[in-house]
Amino acid sequence: VQLQASGGGLVQAGDSLRLSCVASGRSFNDVTMGWFRQAPGKEREFVAAIRWSGGTTRYADAVKGRFTISKDSAKSTVYLQMNNLKFEDTAIYSCAAASRLIWSNFGVPSLYTSWGPGTQVTVSS
């Protein structure tokens, strides 16, 4: 699976952004798509995940209620709608794909085998 993320930018606290991740290369029926982020000096952390088949979603506690992950199967695209952005959301956001992922492992980055280049999200306070 090849991935290409876009949509990052510089916004003020309280603003919204929508990230997109276009996937290509194979059938996605057994694929889980995830968004991860990495802030300077910190480890990569899980943000959200969605199962391509069925659309089940999971979120990190830090973004629950503010971020929404969704997909458009016709466009082979996964979105991350980010509302009420906070300074601490500043990071490089990357989308990733995992095939045949045991759902309980949705937040484990090492289990995602395809990664797209990240997109920078900067939130000014």
C-alpha positions, 0 to 999 in steps of 0.5 A, spaced: 500 500 500 502 506 498 500 512 502 500 520 501 498 524 506 496 532 505 492 537 509 497 540 514 498 547 516 499 553 521 492 554 525 490 558 531 488 554 537 480 552 536 481 552 529 480 546 525 483 542 519 482 536 515 488 531 513 487 526 507 491 520 506 490 517 499 491 510 499 493 505 492 496 499 490 492 493 492 485 491 495 483 494 502 478 489 505 483 487 510 486 493 511 486 498 518 488 505 516 491 509 522 493 516 524 499 517 528 503 523 530 510 525 533 511 532 536 519 534 537 522 530 542 517 525 543 515 518 541 510 517 535 503 516 538 497 513 536 491 518 534 486 514 530 484 508 526 479 505 522 477 498 519 476 499 511 471 493 512 466 496 516 468 502 518 470 501 526 474 506 529 478 508 535 481 514 538 486 516 543 483 519 549 487 526 548 483 527 541 476 523 543 471 528 541 475 533 537 478 528 532 474 524 527 477 519 522 473 517 516 474 514 509 471 514 502 472 508 499 470 510 492 476 515 493 481 510 497 482 516 502 482 516 509 480 523 513 482 526 519 477 531 521 481 535 527 476 540 531 478 545 536 485 544 535 490 545 541 497 547 542 499 540 544 496 537 537 502 540 534 506 534 531 507 531 524 501 527 522 502 520 518 497 515 516 499 508 516 496 501 513 496 494 516 493 488 513 490 483 517 491 487 524 488 484 530 483 489 532 486 490 539 492 492 536 490 498 533 494 503 537 501 499 536 505 503 530 510 497 529 504 493 526 503 498 521 507 496 515 506 502 510 507 509 512 506 515 508 510 521 508 508 526 514 504 532 514 506 538 519 500 541 523 502 547 527 497 550 532 499 556 535 496 558 542 
